[in-house]
Amino acid sequence: MRYSFKAIQRSLVFSTLAAASIFITANAQQLSADQSLTIKRDLAGVLGEVHYIRTLCNGSKDQYWRNFMSDFLKHEAISQQRKSLFTAAFNRGYKFQSQRLSRCDSKVAILEVTLASKGRRMAESIAAQYMN
């Protein structure tokens, strides 16, 4: 079965929204402050990667993942140092994909879904810290 890029994107958006509403079980493993910060930094990097892919495929007006990053910063950048850390990670992720990819095709659409899924798992582990 063949999926269109738009169908894959719609599925991705739906799964992202669904992930945002997931409640993590109370027995989720507590992370240390350093582990939590590392996951948040890595999530910012993944957001940069998927932002590049999204703008490659949909044009520069598509700011879905950049807006997601802005919301992330509002909640997680509790200091200028953290904001700088997360912003640098986002920019590294963007640059990484921009050096690898120059055109949009079905493989790139699948990569966006894969990266978004990775980011969702990271976001769930971050959310678990607030639930415990």
N, C-alpha and C positions, 0 to 999 in steps of 0.2 A: 504494500500500500504506500502511495506517495503522498507526502504532506507538503502543503505550501508553506513558504516562509511565514506568511501572516498567520496561518493556523498554528504553527509552532509558537510564534510570539504570543498569540492569544492564550495558548495553553500555559506558557511560561508566566504570563501576567496572572492568570487564574491561580496557578500553583503558588506564586509569590504571595498573593493576597490570602490564600488559604493558610499558608505557613505563618503569616503575621497573626492569624487568629488562633493558632494552636496553643493549647495550654500544656506545658511540660509537666510530667508527673512529679510528685513530691520527692521521689527517690533519685532524682537526677544528681549526678556526681558534682560536688562543689569543686570549683576551680580556684587555684591560687590567684592572687591579684596579678602576678606576672603572666600566668597562663591566659587569664581573661584579657589582659591588654594585648597579648600576642594574637589572640583570636580576633579581637576587634581590629587590629592593624591589618591582619591578613584579609579580613572581610572588606576593609576599605580597598585593598589591592584588587580583590575580585570585582568589586563594584567598578573600579577603573577599567578593568578588562572588558566587562560586559558593556560598559558605556561606549567604549571604542567600537565594539562590534555592532551595537545598536545604531550608532551614528553612521558607521560604514554602510549598513544595510538600509537604513531609513532616512539618512540625511541628517544634517546638523541640527535641524529643528526638533528632532526627537531627543528630549532631555529626560526620559524616564529614569534612567539609572543615576544621572547626575542629581536629579531631584531626590531620589532615594538616599544618595550620599548626603545631601544637604540636611535631610531629616535625621539621618544617622548622627551627623555632627551636632545638631541641636540637642540631641539626647546624650551623646557619649563624649563629646569634647569638653570636658569639665575644666580644662585649662588651655591656655594658648599652646603649651608644649604638646598636649595631646592633639589639639587641632592640627598643629604642624605635622605631627607624626602620621595622623590619619590622611591628611591631604597629600603628603609626600607618597604614601603607599598607594593612594588612588592614582596619582599621576604616574607612578612607576608601572602600575597595572595597565593603564591606558597606553603608555609608551611601549610596553612589552608587546601588546597585541598590534599596535600600529606598525611595529617593525616586522611582524610576522605576516600580517594579512593586508592585502591590497584590494581584494574584491569580495563581494558577498555571494555566497552560493549555499547550497543545502548543508554542506559540511560546517560552514560558519554558523548557520542557524542552529545546528545541533550543538556546536561548541557553546553558543550562548546559553542554551538550555542546560548543558552540563555544568557550566560555571555557575549559573543561577542556582542550580540544585546544591552545589558545593556551598555557595553563599547562604542558602537557606539553612543548611545544617549548622553552619557557623552561627547564624542569627538565633537559631533554636538553642544552642549551647549558651549564648549570651543571655537570652531570655530566661533560661533556667536559673540563672544566678539571681534574678529578680523574683522568681517564684518561690525560692527556698527561704 
